[in-house]
Amino acid sequence: MPNYNLRIALTKIKGARIMDIQGKTCKKTCVVIPIDNEEGTVQDSYEGKIDGMPTWKPMDEVQLNLTAFEFKEKKYGQTHGIKASFSRKRMEKMTEEELRSMPFIGNMRPWAIPSAEDDDLPAGNDKSNDW
Protein backbone atom coordinates (compact mmCIF):
# COMPACT_ATOMS: atom_id res chain seq x y z
CA MET A 1 0.00 0.00 0.00
CA PRO A 2 1.50 3.36 -0.96
CA ASN A 3 2.04 6.25 1.41
CA TYR A 4 0.11 9.47 0.81
CA ASN A 5 0.54 13.18 1.38
CA LEU A 6 -2.60 14.76 2.84
CA ARG A 7 -3.67 18.36 2.57
CA ILE A 8 -6.64 19.58 4.64
CA ALA A 9 -8.16 23.07 4.32
CA LEU A 10 -9.16 23.48 7.97
CA THR A 11 -11.27 26.57 7.29
CA LYS A 12 -13.56 24.49 5.05
CA ILE A 13 -14.69 22.45 8.07
CA LYS A 14 -18.19 23.54 9.04
CA GLY A 15 -18.03 26.28 11.67
CA ALA A 16 -14.22 26.67 11.58
CA ARG A 17 -12.88 30.22 11.91
CA ILE A 18 -9.50 31.96 12.03
CA MET A 19 -9.30 34.00 15.22
CA ASP A 20 -6.73 35.92 17.23
CA ILE A 21 -6.59 34.49 20.75
CA GLN A 22 -4.84 36.26 23.60
CA GLY A 23 -2.77 34.00 25.82
CA LYS A 24 -0.88 34.82 29.02
CA THR A 25 2.07 36.39 27.21
CA CYS A 26 1.08 36.97 23.58
CA LYS A 27 -1.68 36.88 20.99
CA LYS A 28 -1.73 34.01 18.48
CA THR A 29 -3.68 33.56 15.26
CA CYS A 30 -5.50 30.21 15.55
CA VAL A 31 -7.90 28.00 13.66
CA VAL A 32 -10.90 27.36 15.91
CA ILE A 33 -13.04 24.30 15.11
CA PRO A 34 -16.23 23.70 17.10
CA ILE A 35 -16.58 20.35 18.85
CA ASP A 36 -20.06 19.04 18.14
CA ASN A 37 -20.99 15.52 19.20
CA GLU A 38 -24.46 15.91 17.65
CA GLU A 39 -23.10 16.76 14.18
CA GLY A 40 -20.35 14.18 14.53
CA THR A 41 -17.63 15.84 12.41
CA VAL A 42 -15.41 16.80 15.33
CA GLN A 43 -16.03 14.73 18.45
CA ASP A 44 -14.46 14.38 21.85
CA SER A 45 -13.65 10.83 22.90
CA TYR A 46 -16.22 10.93 25.71
CA GLU A 47 -19.87 10.77 24.76
CA GLY A 48 -20.98 12.80 27.78
CA LYS A 49 -23.87 10.57 28.92
CA ILE A 50 -24.30 7.72 31.36
CA ASP A 51 -27.66 5.96 31.23
CA GLY A 52 -28.98 8.84 29.10
CA MET A 53 -28.09 11.49 31.67
CA PRO A 54 -25.57 14.24 30.78
CA THR A 55 -22.33 14.09 32.75
CA TRP A 56 -19.09 16.07 32.75
CA LYS A 57 -15.59 14.77 32.23
CA PRO A 58 -12.50 16.51 30.84
CA MET A 59 -11.71 15.67 27.21
CA ASP A 60 -8.83 13.28 26.69
CA GLU A 61 -8.68 13.75 22.93
CA VAL A 62 -10.57 15.29 20.04
CA GLN A 63 -11.01 13.53 16.71
CA LEU A 64 -11.69 14.92 13.24
CA ASN A 65 -13.67 12.32 11.33
CA LEU A 66 -12.76 12.21 7.62
CA THR A 67 -13.46 10.00 4.62
CA ALA A 68 -11.25 9.73 1.52
CA PHE A 69 -12.96 9.20 -1.85
CA GLU A 70 -10.91 7.84 -4.75
CA PHE A 71 -11.13 9.97 -7.89
CA LYS A 72 -12.01 8.22 -11.16
CA GLU A 73 -9.34 10.31 -12.88
CA LYS A 74 -6.19 11.71 -11.28
CA LYS A 75 -5.99 15.50 -11.40
CA TYR A 76 -2.73 17.32 -10.59
CA GLY A 77 -1.42 14.03 -9.16
CA GLN A 78 -4.29 13.87 -6.64
CA THR A 79 -5.85 10.43 -6.27
CA HIS A 80 -8.40 11.05 -3.49
CA GLY A 81 -10.63 13.83 -2.21
CA ILE A 82 -11.28 14.21 1.51
CA LYS A 83 -14.62 15.14 3.06
CA ALA A 84 -15.72 15.49 6.67
CA SER A 85 -17.67 12.45 7.79
CA PHE A 86 -20.59 12.34 10.18
CA SER A 87 -22.14 9.95 12.63
CA ARG A 88 -24.68 7.53 11.17
CA LYS A 89 -27.36 9.26 13.26
CA ARG A 90 -26.57 12.63 11.66
CA MET A 91 -26.27 11.22 8.12
CA GLU A 92 -29.69 9.58 8.38
CA LYS A 93 -31.19 13.03 9.05
CA MET A 94 -29.51 14.61 6.00
CA THR A 95 -31.14 14.76 2.59
CA GLU A 96 -29.41 13.31 -0.48
CA GLU A 97 -28.78 16.88 -1.68
CA GLU A 98 -27.16 17.86 1.63
CA LEU A 99 -24.89 14.81 1.47
CA ARG A 100 -23.84 15.55 -2.12
CA SER A 101 -23.23 19.25 -1.42
CA MET A 102 -20.67 18.54 1.32
CA PRO A 103 -17.45 20.24 0.15
CA PHE A 104 -14.15 18.48 -0.30
CA ILE A 105 -11.88 19.86 2.40
CA GLY A 106 -8.66 18.23 1.26
CA ASN A 107 -6.91 15.82 -1.06
CA MET A 108 -4.42 12.98 -1.14
CA ARG A 109 -1.59 12.15 -3.50
CA PRO A 110 0.91 9.29 -3.44
CA TRP A 111 4.16 10.06 -1.66
CA ALA A 112 7.42 8.37 -2.48
CA ILE A 113 11.00 8.87 -1.35
CA PRO A 114 13.20 9.31 -4.44
CA SER A 115 15.56 6.39 -4.87
CA ALA A 116 19.26 6.66 -5.75
CA GLU A 117 18.29 5.69 -9.30
CA ASP A 118 16.16 8.85 -9.52
CA ASP A 119 19.10 11.06 -8.50
CA ASP A 120 20.10 13.30 -11.39
CA LEU A 121 23.50 14.34 -9.97
CA PRO A 122 26.51 13.18 -11.98
CA ALA A 123 28.56 10.46 -10.30
CA GLY A 124 31.23 11.70 -7.90
CA ASN A 125 29.52 15.06 -7.20
CA ASP A 126 27.97 14.09 -3.87
CA LYS A 127 28.80 17.04 -1.62
CA SER A 128 26.73 15.87 1.36
CA ASN A 129 29.83 15.24 3.50
CA ASP A 130 31.57 18.57 2.72
CA TRP A 131 30.43 20.38 5.89
HELIX and SHEET records of a PDB file:
HELIX    1   1 LEU A   10  LYS A   12  5                                   3    
HELIX    2   2 ARG A   88  LYS A   93  1                                   6    
HELIX    3   3 GLU A   96  ARG A  100  1                                   5    
HELIX    4   4 ALA A  116  ASP A  118  5                                   3    
SHEET    1   A 4 ASN A   3  ILE A   8  0                                        
SHEET    2   A 4 GLY A 106  TRP A 111 -1                                        
SHEET    3   A 4 GLN A  78  ALA A  84 -1                                        
SHEET    4   A 4 LEU A  66  LYS A  75 -1                                        
SHEET    1   B 2 ARG A  17  GLN A  22  0                                        
SHEET    2   B 2 LYS A  27  VAL A  32 -1                                        
SHEET    1   C 2 VAL A  42  ASP A  44  0                                        
SHEET    2   C 2 VAL A  62  LEU A  64 -1                                        
SHEET    1   D 2 LYS A  49  ILE A  50  0                                        
SHEET    2   D 2 MET A  53  PRO A  54 -1                                        
END                                                                             
